[in-house]
């Protein structure tokens, strides 16, 4: 109780309180299980056993058109990894091929392709931990996401202050990126559920990958994730979160505006007392 009260009292020039959404871990693991089951592979040989629908009905081997989607995805990833020109043209081809296959009713096959590539991505990350350098597989499947390895952010064990990201979360990161590149991120059934989006943004809020150890930079990077989470999850106190982050970054006037906005919407909600104290802190800052 003493610790909780201490959180409510302004005792420093910067806020360090950041709300995170409550996650249904069991639900997230079930989603991951279903996603992996869309494309089952032999653990030793890596060969396909069978591709299945979400209902467990056996499917045939992926068709040429769907495999072409996978090849174009890999090409775009390689260009993004290298920072090479021409990626926009490849992405146009990728999205066009995807929509063509979607128009032919290849929904389950496309989902199976995404499942396969997400599993290969996690395996490539696991191998990179003990290899001298990133494999071509990781470059093609990871693209700019795989570049986070350079910052010690992606991996199974934290090394040198890095972040340990569990395999199910890695697969979620991959699925979101896959949908973004392919152009189906908001398209049912390819887009993430609300629970997946909460988990996705929670990971980035906890471990912003781009700003390094700089506290102000990390706070400002988190602002974008908090705003994005607020757009997809109306229950998330985005104004309070953004205000807290801006206060940490020393942007007191902008922080005060967000605390006021939060209080206008939720004058007696769970964060109202904290918002009032943070607002007073912002207004009293030089």
N, C-alpha and C positions, 0 to 999 in steps of 0.2 A: 504494500500500500504506500509506503514511504517513497519507493522508487517511482510509482505512478504519479504521485503528487509532485515529485521533483520534475517530472516531464512537463507539467503544466506551468511551471514557474520560469519566466524569462531570466536566464542566468548567464547568457553569453551573447555575443554579437551575431551569432549565426545559428540558424535552425539546423538540426540534424535529424529531425523526425520526418520519415517518409512513409505514408500509408501504402500497403500492398493489398491486393485483393485476396480474399480467402479462396484457396484452391481446393477443388474436390480431387484429391490425388487418386482415389479409386476410379473415378470416372475417366481421368486422363490416362491411366494405365489400361483401362478397357478400350479406349479409343486407339491407343497404340497397338494393342493386341489385334484388334480388327484390321488396322492398317497393315500390319506385318503379314497377316493371313491372306491378304489379297494376292501376294506372290510368295509362295513357299519355295525355299531353296534348300538343297542338301548342304548341311553344315560343313562337310569335309571337302566335297568336290566343287561346291559353288554352283552346281548345275540345278536347273529348275526341276522341281518335282511336279508341281502343278500350279497353274494360276487359278485362283478361285474368285468368285464373286463375293460380295459382302455377306451373302446368305449361305456361302459354303458350296455353291454349285460349281463343279469342275469346269474350267474353261480350257480352250485350246491354246496352243503356243501363240505368243503375240504376233499379230499380223505385220506385214511389211510396212504399211502406212504408219502404224503405231511405233514400230521400231525406228522409223525415220524421225518421229518426234523426239525419241530418245537420243538419236545421233545429233540432231540439231541442238538439243539442250546441251550436250557435251561440247559441241563446237563453241557455243556461246560462253560456256563456262571457261574454256581454255583461253578465249580472248579476254574475258574479264580478269582472269588470273594474271595474264601477261600485260594487261592494260593496253592491248593492241587495238588499232582502229578496225572498223568493220563490224563491230558488235551489233549496232543498230540494224544493219541489213540482215544479219543472222537471226536476230530476234523477230524481225518481221516475217521471215520465212518460218521460224518456229511457231509463231502464233497462227500464221495462216495454215500450216500443216495440222496443228492441233484442232483448229476450228473445222477443217475439212474432215478429220477423223471423227470429231464430235458429231458432225452432221450425218455421218454414216452410222451413227449409233454405237460407237466404240467406247462408251463411257467406262464400262468395267475394265476393258483392256487398258485404257489410259490410266485408270486408278491403279491397276496392277503394275504398269510401267513406273509410276511414281513410287509405289511401294518397293519395287526392285531397286530403283536408283537410290532411295533413301537408305536401304540396307547396305548397298555398296559404298555409299558415302561414309557411313559410320565405320565400316570395316577399313576403308582407306585412311580414316583419321586414326584408328587404332594402330594400323601399321606404321603410320608416320611417326608415332611416338618413339619407335625403336629404329627407324631408318635414318640414313644420313640426310635425306631431303625428301620433299613431298613427291609422291608418285604422280605419274600422268593421270592416273585414275582420280586422285584427289584434286588435281588441277581442273580436270574436266567437270567433275561432279560438284566440286566446292566453289570454284570460281572465286569471286570476291569474298564469299563467306569463308572459304578455306584460308584466306589470307589472315583471318583472325588467329590462326596458329602462330603467326609471327609475334603476336603479342602475348602468347601463352594463355589464350582465352579458351580455346576449344581443346578438350582432351578428357581422358578418364581419370587422370591423377594430377593434382596441382603440382606444378614444377616451377621453382623460382618465383613463387607468389602467384602462379597462374590459377585459373578457375577450373574446377572439376565439374563437367557437365555430363549428367547421366545419359546413356544411350537413347532412352525414350525422348528426352528433351532435345537431343541432337537431331533425331528424326523429325520432331516437330519443327525445329528451325529449318530443316531441309524442305519440308513440305510447304512451309510458308514461302520460302524463297523460290521453290519450284513453281508454285502458283503465280508468284509475282512475275517471274521471267516468261512463263508460258502465257500469261495474260488471263488467268482464270481464278485469281485470288478471291474474287467476290462472287464466283459463279458456283452455284450448287450443282453437284455435291463435292466440288473441289476446294471450296473455301473453308477455312478453319471455323470450328464452332466457337461460341462465346467462351466456353471453358478453355479451349485451346488458345484463344487470343489473350485471355487473362494470364495463362501460364507463359506465353511468349513474351508479353511485355513485362511480366514480373521478373523474368530472367534478365532482361536488359536493364530494368530498373535496379536490380540488385548488383549487377556486374556490367556497367557500361563499358563496352569493349574498346572504344576509340580514344578516350581522353587520357589514358595512362594514369599516373598517380596524382596529377594535379587536381586538387579538390574543387576549385572553381570550374575547371573544364569538365570534370565529371558531373557536377551539378547541372551545368548548362546542357550537357548531352542528355541527362535524364529528363530534362524539361520536355524534349520532343517525344520521349516514350510516354511520359505521364499524360501529355495532351492527346496522343494517339489512343491510349487506353481509355481516356475519358470519352472519346468519340464513339468507341464501340461498346462501352459499358457505362450506361447512365448512372449506375450505382456507385461508380468509382468517384471519390472526391477530388476531381482533377484540379479545380482551382486551388484547393488547400495544398495539394501536392506541389503544384507549380509555384505557388507562393512560397512554400518552404524551401524549395530548391533555389529560387531567385534570391531569397534571403541569405541562403548559404553562399551564393555567388556575389553577395554584396549589392545586388540591384534592388535597393530597398523600396523605391517608389513603385516599381513594377510589382514587387512582392505585395505591397500594401493593397494595390488595386485588385489582385487576385484574392486576397483574404476578404476584402469587402464583398467581392462577387460571391464568394463561398457563403458568407453570412447572409447575404440577401436571399440566397436560395435555401439555406439550411440554418436558420437562426438558433435552433435548439437541437441540432443533430449531434452525432457522436463526436464530431471534431469541432464543435462550435466554441467550446472553452479554449481549446488550443488555438483556434483561429483568432479569437479575440486577443489572447496573450501575444501571439505572433504579430498581430497587427500593431499592438502597442509597442512591441519591440522594434518593428519597422519604422514607426513614426518617431520613435525616440532616438533612432540611429542618426549620427551626423551626416 
